[in-house]
Amino acid sequence: MNDTERKLYNILSLIVDDADKRKEKVIAIDSRTFEEVKGKEVKIKLNIASLESMKKDIKELEE
């Protein structure tokens, strides 16, 4: 697994782990059918070094 894949894996793991801990709730209403759209909120805490590294990675990927 290269560095970029490892970082993506870590982020996805954080999102899934946090979502698994939370309860499902209505997050939207479908504008066509007016049915409830259920989902989960996710909160992620990142330290500044990680955030700056992610910004750098995004710029590199955009090039």
Phi, psi and omega in degrees: 000125179280176186299317180295317178297322180296316180296316179297317177301315180297318180294314179298322178297318178299316181297311182295316179299317180292319180296322180297333182278344187259159180274148176288141177209170179286124181249348180194172174237129179294125185289338179273315186257348183061022177272153178288140174253118183262149179190196181224143174276148179231133176239130181235132176258126180236140174280163186299319180299318179295318180297316179296321178297320179294319178299318179297316179298320179297315179298319179295321180289331179288337183283000000 
